[in-house]
Amino acid sequence: MPETSTSKLRPESHKFRHRLEFALFNSLKHWGEGASEKTLRRGAFILDVLLYHGLRICRKIVSINLELAFPELSVKERREIARSNYRWFTRFCMDVLHMDARQGRTSEVAKFHNLEILDHALTEKKGVLLVSGHFGNWEMIPSALAELGYPVSMYVGRQTNPLTNELQNSARANFGVETIDKGKRATLQMARALAANKIIAMLIDQNDNKSALFVNFFSKWASSSIGTAAFHLLRKSPVILVTCPYVGDKFEITFQRVTFELTGEPEKDTLEISQKITSALEKVIRQYPEQYFWMHRRWRARPPEDSEKIY
C-alpha cells in the first residue's frame, strides 16, 4: 500500500489558515477511519442538522437551482428534495472520511452494472474518458475500479489549500489512483495516460467561467469545459458515463457508453460531444434528484444571449 508522503504534507511553512484546515481535515479523517457504521450515521445526522438548520449553508442556492431544474414540481415537492439533498450530502461526507477503512473491501459495498462496457472500450487501446458528475458518491468510483485492477487516473481541480489537496491525493493514491492536477502539465499527462490505455476519470458538470461553450442542462444554458470533447476528437478515446448513486446500503456503479454523430467540424462536434454527455448525466440525476450537488452555482456563467443574473 503506498504511504502518505510526510515531506509533502509538512504544514509548518504554510499559512495559518491552511494549517488549521489541514489539522481539522486530518483529524476528521483519522476519526472516520476508525468509526463504526452506527457512529458514521450519527455523525451524518449531526452534520445534517448543523448545515441545514444551524448554519443554513447554501439553502438559497439549492432552492434557486431546484426551481430552475424542476419548475413543474410544487414548492412542497422541491422543499422535500432540498431537505433530502442535505441528508445525502452529509452521508457522502461521512463516507469520504471513512473511505480508507474500506480499502481492500469496496466490493462489499459497491455493486457494478455494465462493467463489460468498460472492458470492451479498453480493448480499443485508446484509453478511456470516464466522465461523471457531482452525484451520488463520485469519489468511490475511481477507488473501486483501481481495487479491481483497472489503471485509473483522476483529473481534478487543485484545491486552494495545498496541504489538504496533497492529503486527499495521497488518500486516492492509497487505492492505486493516480491524480492529475488541473494545470499546465495536465494536457501532457492526460495524453500519456490515454496512450498507455489508462482510464481518465473526470467530473464534467461544474460551472466554467473561462469557457465559451454552453450546453443545455435541465433546459437552461450552462457553461461546460471542452476538455473531454477535445481529447475524444484528438485521440478517438471512448467516452463512458459512470454514475454511483446510493441505493439502500450499497453504491450502484453503472457504466454507459456515449456515442456521437460527428460532422468533421470541430466547433459543432465539440458541442455535440459535450451536450450528449450532459444530457446522459441529467437523465440519471432525474432518477435521484436528491443526490446531486445542488449547492453549486451551476448556472453562474451566462451566454451572451442570456445575460440574466441567476445568483
C-alpha positions as a Markdown table, in Angstrom:
| # | Residue | x | y | z |
|---|---|---|---|---|
| 1 | Met | 0.0 | 0.0 | 0.0 |
| 2 | Pro | 1.5 | 3.4 | -0.9 |
| 3 | Glu | 2.3 | 5.5 | 2.1 |
| 4 | Thr | 1.4 | 9.2 | 2.5 |
| 5 | Ser | 4.4 | 11.4 | 1.9 |
| 6 | Thr | 5.2 | 13.2 | 5.1 |
| 7 | Ser | 7.6 | 15.5 | 3.4 |
| 8 | Lys | 4.9 | 16.9 | 1.2 |
| 9 | Leu | 2.4 | 17.2 | 4.0 |
| 10 | Arg | 4.5 | 19.2 | 6.5 |
| 11 | Pro | 2.4 | 22.2 | 7.3 |
| 12 | Glu | 5.0 | 24.4 | 9.1 |
| 13 | Ser | 5.7 | 26.6 | 6.1 |
| 14 | His | 2.2 | 27.3 | 5.1 |
| 15 | Lys | -0.4 | 29.9 | 6.1 |
| 16 | Phe | -2.1 | 29.6 | 9.5 |
| 17 | Arg | -5.5 | 29.1 | 7.9 |
| 18 | His | -4.1 | 26.3 | 5.7 |
| 19 | Arg | -2.5 | 24.6 | 8.7 |
| 20 | Leu | -5.7 | 24.9 | 10.6 |
| 21 | Glu | -7.8 | 23.4 | 7.8 |
| 22 | Phe | -5.2 | 20.6 | 7.4 |
| 23 | Ala | -5.3 | 19.7 | 11.1 |
| 24 | Leu | -9.1 | 19.7 | 11.1 |
| 25 | Phe | -9.5 | 17.6 | 8.0 |
| 26 | Asn | -6.7 | 15.2 | 9.0 |
| 27 | Ser | -8.3 | 14.7 | 12.4 |
| 28 | Leu | -11.7 | 14.0 | 10.9 |
| 29 | Lys | -10.1 | 11.5 | 8.5 |
| 30 | His | -8.5 | 9.6 | 11.4 |
| 31 | Trp | -11.8 | 9.7 | 13.2 |
| 32 | Gly | -13.7 | 8.5 | 10.2 |
| 33 | Glu | -11.2 | 5.6 | 9.6 |
| 34 | Gly | -12.0 | 4.1 | 13.0 |
| 35 | Ala | -15.7 | 5.0 | 13.2 |
| 36 | Ser | -18.3 | 2.3 | 13.1 |
| 37 | Glu | -21.3 | 2.4 | 10.7 |
| 38 | Lys | -23.5 | 3.4 | 13.6 |
| 39 | Thr | -21.2 | 6.2 | 14.6 |
| 40 | Leu | -21.0 | 7.4 | 11.0 |
| 41 | Arg | -24.8 | 7.6 | 10.8 |
| 42 | Arg | -24.8 | 9.7 | 14.0 |
| 43 | Gly | -22.1 | 11.9 | 12.6 |
| 44 | Ala | -24.2 | 12.4 | 9.4 |
| 45 | Phe | -27.3 | 13.3 | 11.4 |
| 46 | Ile | -25.5 | 15.9 | 13.5 |
| 47 | Leu | -23.8 | 17.4 | 10.4 |
| 48 | Asp | -27.1 | 17.5 | 8.6 |
| 49 | Val | -28.8 | 19.4 | 11.4 |
| 50 | Leu | -25.9 | 21.8 | 11.7 |
| 51 | Leu | -25.7 | 22.6 | 7.9 |
| 52 | Tyr | -29.5 | 22.7 | 7.3 |
| 53 | His | -31.0 | 24.2 | 10.4 |
| 54 | Gly | -28.0 | 25.8 | 12.1 |
| 55 | Leu | -25.6 | 27.4 | 9.6 |
| 56 | Arg | -28.2 | 27.2 | 6.8 |
| 57 | Ile | -25.4 | 26.8 | 4.3 |
| 58 | Cys | -26.3 | 27.2 | 0.6 |
| 59 | Arg | -30.0 | 26.8 | 1.2 |
| 60 | Lys | -30.9 | 29.7 | -1.0 |
| 61 | Ile | -28.6 | 28.4 | -3.8 |
| 62 | Val | -30.2 | 24.9 | -3.5 |
| 63 | Ser | -33.7 | 26.5 | -3.7 |
| 64 | Ile | -32.9 | 28.5 | -6.8 |
| 65 | Asn | -31.3 | 25.5 | -8.5 |
| 66 | Leu | -34.2 | 23.2 | -7.9 |
| 67 | Glu | -36.7 | 25.8 | -9.1 |
| 68 | Leu | -34.7 | 26.1 | -12.3 |
| 69 | Ala | -34.3 | 22.4 | -12.8 |
| 70 | Phe | -37.8 | 21.3 | -11.7 |
| 71 | Pro | -40.3 | 24.2 | -12.5 |
| 72 | Glu | -43.1 | 21.6 | -12.9 |
| 73 | Leu | -42.9 | 20.5 | -9.3 |
| 74 | Ser | -44.7 | 22.2 | -6.4 |
| 75 | Val | -42.9 | 24.3 | -3.8 |
| 76 | Lys | -43.5 | 21.5 | -1.3 |
| 77 | Glu | -42.0 | 18.8 | -3.6 |
| 78 | Arg | -38.9 | 20.9 | -4.2 |
| 79 | Arg | -38.5 | 21.5 | -0.5 |
| 80 | Glu | -38.7 | 17.8 | 0.1 |
| 81 | Ile | -35.9 | 17.2 | -2.4 |
| 82 | Ala | -33.8 | 20.0 | -0.8 |
| 83 | Arg | -34.2 | 18.5 | 2.6 |
| 84 | Ser | -33.2 | 15.1 | 1.3 |
| 85 | Asn | -30.3 | 16.7 | -0.5 |
| 86 | Tyr | -28.6 | 17.7 | 2.7 |
| 87 | Arg | -29.1 | 14.2 | 4.2 |
| 88 | Trp | -27.4 | 12.8 | 1.1 |
| 89 | Phe | -24.6 | 15.3 | 1.2 |
| 90 | Thr | -23.8 | 14.6 | 4.9 |
| 91 | Arg | -23.8 | 10.8 | 4.2 |
| 92 | Phe | -21.4 | 11.4 | 1.4 |
| 93 | Cys | -19.1 | 13.4 | 3.6 |
| 94 | Met | -19.0 | 10.7 | 6.2 |
| 95 | Asp | -18.3 | 8.1 | 3.6 |
| 96 | Val | -15.3 | 10.1 | 2.3 |
| 97 | Leu | -13.9 | 10.3 | 5.8 |
| 98 | His | -14.4 | 6.5 | 6.2 |
| 99 | Met | -13.1 | 5.6 | 2.7 |
| 100 | Asp | -9.6 | 4.5 | 3.9 |
| 101 | Ala | -11.3 | 2.0 | 6.2 |
| 102 | Arg | -12.9 | 0.4 | 3.2 |
| 103 | Gln | -9.6 | -0.2 | 1.4 |
| 104 | Gly | -9.5 | -3.8 | 0.1 |
| 105 | Arg | -13.2 | -4.4 | 0.6 |
| 106 | Thr | -15.0 | -1.9 | -1.6 |
| 107 | Ser | -16.7 | -4.8 | -3.3 |
| 108 | Glu | -18.7 | -5.3 | -0.1 |
| 109 | Val | -20.5 | -2.0 | -0.6 |
| 110 | Ala | -20.2 | -1.4 | -4.4 |
| 111 | Lys | -22.3 | -3.2 | -7.0 |
| 112 | Phe | -21.3 | -2.9 | -10.6 |
| 113 | His | -23.6 | -2.7 | -13.6 |
| 114 | Asn | -22.5 | -3.0 | -17.3 |
| 115 | Leu | -18.8 | -3.3 | -16.4 |
| 116 | Glu | -18.3 | -5.2 | -19.6 |
| 117 | Ile | -18.8 | -1.8 | -21.4 |
| 118 | Leu | -15.6 | -0.5 | -19.8 |
| 119 | Asp | -13.8 | -3.8 | -20.6 |
| 120 | His | -14.8 | -3.6 | -24.3 |
| 121 | Ala | -13.7 | 0.0 | -24.5 |
| 122 | Leu | -10.3 | -0.8 | -23.2 |
| 123 | Thr | -9.8 | -3.4 | -26.0 |
| 124 | Glu | -9.7 | -0.5 | -28.4 |
| 125 | Lys | -6.3 | 0.5 | -26.9 |
| 126 | Lys | -7.1 | 4.3 | -27.0 |
| 127 | Gly | -7.6 | 4.7 | -23.3 |
| 128 | Val | -11.0 | 5.7 | -21.8 |
| 129 | Leu | -12.5 | 9.0 | -20.9 |
| 130 | Leu | -14.6 | 8.1 | -17.9 |
| 131 | Val | -16.9 | 11.0 | -17.2 |
| 132 | Ser | -19.3 | 11.7 | -14.3 |
| 133 | Gly | -20.7 | 14.5 | -12.2 |
| 134 | His | -21.0 | 15.6 | -8.6 |
| 135 | Phe | -23.7 | 13.0 | -8.0 |
| 136 | Gly | -24.1 | 10.0 | -5.6 |
| 137 | Asn | -20.7 | 9.1 | -4.3 |
| 138 | Trp | -18.4 | 10.1 | -7.1 |
| 139 | Glu | -15.2 | 9.6 | -5.0 |
| 140 | Met | -16.0 | 5.9 | -4.7 |
| 141 | Ile | -15.8 | 5.2 | -8.5 |
| 142 | Pro | -12.0 | 5.5 | -9.2 |
| 143 | Ser | -11.1 | 3.8 | -5.9 |
| 144 | Ala | -13.4 | 0.8 | -6.6 |
| 145 | Leu | -12.1 | 0.4 | -10.1 |
| 146 | Ala | -8.5 | 0.6 | -9.0 |
| 147 | Glu | -9.1 | -2.1 | -6.4 |
| 148 | Leu | -10.4 | -4.3 | -9.3 |
| 149 | Gly | -7.1 | -3.8 | -11.0 |
| 150 | Tyr | -8.0 | -1.1 | -13.6 |
| 151 | Pro | -5.4 | 1.6 | -14.3 |
| 152 | Val | -7.2 | 4.8 | -13.2 |
| 153 | Ser | -6.0 | 8.4 | -13.3 |
| 154 | Met | -8.3 | 11.1 | -11.8 |
| 155 | Tyr | -8.3 | 14.6 | -13.3 |
| 156 | Val | -9.1 | 17.0 | -10.5 |
| 157 | Gly | -9.0 | 20.7 | -9.9 |
| 158 | Arg | -6.3 | 21.7 | -7.4 |
| 159 | Gln | -7.7 | 22.9 | -4.1 |
| 160 | Thr | -6.7 | 26.4 | -2.8 |
| 161 | Asn | -5.2 | 24.7 | 0.3 |
| 162 | Pro | -2.1 | 22.8 | -0.9 |
| 163 | Leu | -2.0 | 20.8 | 2.4 |
| 164 | Thr | -5.5 | 19.3 | 2.1 |
| 165 | Asn | -5.0 | 18.9 | -1.6 |
| 166 | Glu | -2.0 | 16.7 | -1.1 |
| 167 | Leu | -3.7 | 14.8 | 1.7 |
| 168 | Gln | -6.7 | 14.0 | -0.5 |
| 169 | Asn | -4.5 | 13.0 | -3.4 |
| 170 | Ser | -2.5 | 10.7 | -1.1 |
| 171 | Ala | -5.7 | 9.1 | 0.1 |
| 172 | Arg | -6.6 | 8.3 | -3.5 |
| 173 | Ala | -3.1 | 7.0 | -4.2 |
| 174 | Asn | -3.6 | 4.5 | -1.3 |
| 175 | Phe | -6.2 | 2.9 | -3.5 |
| 176 | Gly | -3.9 | 3.0 | -6.6 |
| 177 | Val | -5.5 | 6.0 | -8.2 |
| 178 | Glu | -3.1 | 8.5 | -9.8 |
| 179 | Thr | -4.1 | 12.1 | -9.6 |
| 180 | Ile | -3.7 | 14.6 | -12.5 |
| 181 | Asp | -4.0 | 18.1 | -11.1 |
| 182 | Lys | -5.6 | 20.7 | -13.4 |
| 183 | Gly | -2.8 | 22.9 | -14.7 |
| 184 | Lys | -0.2 | 23.4 | -17.4 |
| 185 | Arg | 1.1 | 19.9 | -17.3 |
| 186 | Ala | -2.3 | 18.2 | -17.2 |
| 187 | Thr | -2.7 | 18.0 | -21.0 |
| 188 | Leu | 0.5 | 16.2 | -21.5 |
| 189 | Gln | -0.2 | 13.9 | -18.5 |
| 190 | Met | -3.6 | 13.0 | -19.8 |
| 191 | Ala | -2.3 | 12.3 | -23.3 |
| 192 | Arg | 0.3 | 10.0 | -21.9 |
| 193 | Ala | -2.2 | 8.2 | -19.8 |
| 194 | Leu | -4.5 | 7.6 | -22.8 |
| 195 | Ala | -1.6 | 6.5 | -24.9 |
| 196 | Ala | -0.9 | 3.9 | -22.2 |
| 197 | Asn | -4.5 | 2.7 | -22.4 |
| 198 | Lys | -5.4 | 4.0 | -19.0 |
| 199 | Ile | -8.7 | 5.3 | -17.7 |
| 200 | Ile | -9.0 | 9.0 | -17.0 |
| 201 | Ala | -11.9 | 9.8 | -14.6 |
| 202 | Met | -13.2 | 13.3 | -14.6 |
| 203 | Leu | -16.2 | 15.4 | -13.5 |
| 204 | Ile | -17.7 | 17.5 | -16.2 |
| 205 | Asp | -20.6 | 19.3 | -14.5 |
| 206 | Gln | -19.0 | 22.4 | -12.9 |
| 207 | Asn | -19.5 | 26.0 | -13.9 |
| 208 | Asp | -16.6 | 27.1 | -16.0 |
| 209 | Asn | -16.3 | 30.9 | -16.2 |
| 210 | Lys | -13.5 | 30.7 | -18.7 |
| 211 | Ser | -15.3 | 28.5 | -21.3 |
| 212 | Ala | -17.3 | 29.9 | -24.2 |
| 213 | Leu | -19.1 | 26.6 | -24.6 |
| 214 | Phe | -22.7 | 26.3 | -23.2 |
| 215 | Val | -24.8 | 23.2 | -23.1 |
| 216 | Asn | -28.5 | 22.6 | -22.3 |
| 217 | Phe | -28.7 | 21.3 | -18.7 |
| 218 | Phe | -32.2 | 21.0 | -17.3 |
| 219 | Ser | -33.5 | 23.3 | -20.1 |
| 220 | Lys | -31.1 | 26.1 | -19.0 |
| 221 | Trp | -27.8 | 27.0 | -20.7 |
| 222 | Ala | -24.8 | 26.0 | -18.5 |
| 223 | Ser | -21.1 | 26.6 | -19.2 |
| 224 | Ser | -19.1 | 23.5 | -20.0 |
| 225 | Ser | -15.4 | 22.6 | -20.3 |
| 226 | Ile | -14.2 | 21.5 | -23.7 |
| 227 | Gly | -11.6 | 19.0 | -22.3 |
| 228 | Thr | -13.5 | 15.8 | -22.8 |
| 229 | Ala | -14.5 | 16.7 | -26.3 |
| 230 | Ala | -11.0 | 17.8 | -27.3 |
| 231 | Phe | -9.4 | 14.5 | -26.2 |
| 232 | His | -12.1 | 12.5 | -27.9 |
| 233 | Leu | -11.6 | 14.4 | -31.2 |
| 234 | Leu | -7.8 | 14.2 | -30.9 |
| 235 | Arg | -7.4 | 10.5 | -29.9 |
| 236 | Lys | -10.8 | 8.9 | -30.6 |
| 237 | Ser | -10.8 | 7.7 | -27.0 |
| 238 | Pro | -14.1 | 6.1 | -26.0 |
| 239 | Val | -16.3 | 8.2 | -23.7 |
| 240 | Ile | -18.2 | 6.4 | -20.9 |
| 241 | Leu | -20.6 | 7.9 | -18.4 |
| 242 | Val | -20.4 | 6.4 | -15.0 |
| 243 | Thr | -22.7 | 7.1 | -12.1 |
| 244 | Cys | -22.7 | 5.9 | -8.5 |
| 245 | Pro | -25.9 | 6.6 | -6.6 |
| 246 | Tyr | -26.7 | 5.3 | -3.2 |
| 247 | Val | -29.3 | 2.5 | -3.4 |
| 248 | Gly | -30.1 | 1.3 | 0.1 |
| 249 | Asp | -26.8 | 0.4 | 1.8 |
| 250 | Lys | -25.0 | 0.0 | -1.5 |
| 251 | Phe | -23.3 | 2.1 | -4.1 |
| 252 | Glu | -24.5 | 1.1 | -7.6 |
| 253 | Ile | -21.8 | 1.9 | -10.1 |
| 254 | Thr | -23.3 | 1.9 | -13.7 |
| 255 | Phe | -21.5 | 2.4 | -17.0 |
| 256 | Gln | -23.0 | 3.7 | -20.2 |
| 257 | Arg | -21.1 | 4.3 | -23.4 |
| 258 | Val | -21.9 | 7.7 | -25.0 |
| 259 | Thr | -21.7 | 7.8 | -28.8 |
| 260 | Phe | -21.8 | 10.8 | -31.1 |
| 261 | Glu | -22.7 | 11.9 | -34.6 |
| 262 | Leu | -19.7 | 13.9 | -35.8 |
| 263 | Thr | -19.5 | 16.1 | -38.8 |
| 264 | Gly | -15.8 | 16.9 | -39.0 |
| 265 | Glu | -16.4 | 20.5 | -38.0 |
| 266 | Pro | -14.6 | 21.0 | -34.6 |
| 267 | Glu | -17.0 | 23.6 | -33.2 |
| 268 | Lys | -20.1 | 21.6 | -34.0 |
| 269 | Asp | -18.6 | 18.3 | -32.8 |
| 270 | Thr | -17.4 | 19.8 | -29.5 |
| 271 | Leu | -20.9 | 20.9 | -28.8 |
| 272 | Glu | -22.3 | 17.5 | -29.9 |
| 273 | Ile | -20.0 | 15.6 | -27.5 |
| 274 | Ser | -20.5 | 17.9 | -24.6 |
| 275 | Gln | -24.2 | 18.1 | -25.0 |
| 276 | Lys | -24.6 | 14.3 | -25.3 |
| 277 | Ile | -22.6 | 13.7 | -22.1 |
| 278 | Thr | -24.5 | 16.4 | -20.2 |
| 279 | Ser | -27.9 | 15.0 | -21.3 |
| 280 | Ala | -27.0 | 11.5 | -20.3 |
| 281 | Leu | -25.9 | 12.7 | -16.9 |
| 282 | Glu | -29.1 | 14.8 | -16.5 |
| 283 | Lys | -31.2 | 11.7 | -17.2 |
| 284 | Val | -29.6 | 9.8 | -14.3 |
| 285 | Ile | -29.9 | 12.9 | -12.0 |
| 286 | Arg | -33.6 | 13.0 | -12.7 |
| 287 | Gln | -33.9 | 9.5 | -11.2 |
| 288 | Tyr | -32.2 | 10.5 | -8.0 |
| 289 | Pro | -32.6 | 14.3 | -7.8 |
| 290 | Glu | -31.7 | 14.4 | -4.1 |
| 291 | Gln | -28.2 | 13.0 | -4.8 |
| 292 | Tyr | -26.9 | 15.8 | -6.9 |
| 293 | Phe | -24.7 | 18.7 | -5.7 |
| 294 | Trp | -27.3 | 21.4 | -5.9 |
| 295 | Met | -25.2 | 23.6 | -3.6 |
| 296 | His | -23.0 | 24.6 | -6.6 |
| 297 | Arg | -23.8 | 27.7 | -8.6 |
| 298 | Arg | -24.1 | 25.6 | -11.8 |
| 299 | Trp | -25.7 | 28.3 | -13.9 |
| 300 | Arg | -23.5 | 31.2 | -12.7 |
| 301 | Ala | -21.8 | 31.9 | -16.1 |
| 302 | Arg | -24.2 | 33.1 | -18.7 |
| 303 | Pro | -24.0 | 33.1 | -22.5 |
| 304 | Pro | -24.1 | 36.5 | -24.3 |
| 305 | Glu | -27.7 | 35.9 | -25.5 |
| 306 | Asp | -28.9 | 35.2 | -21.9 |
| 307 | Ser | -27.2 | 37.6 | -19.6 |
| 308 | Glu | -29.8 | 37.2 | -16.8 |
| 309 | Lys | -28.0 | 37.0 | -13.4 |
| 310 | Ile | -29.3 | 34.0 | -11.5 |
| 311 | Tyr | -27.5 | 34.1 | -8.2 |
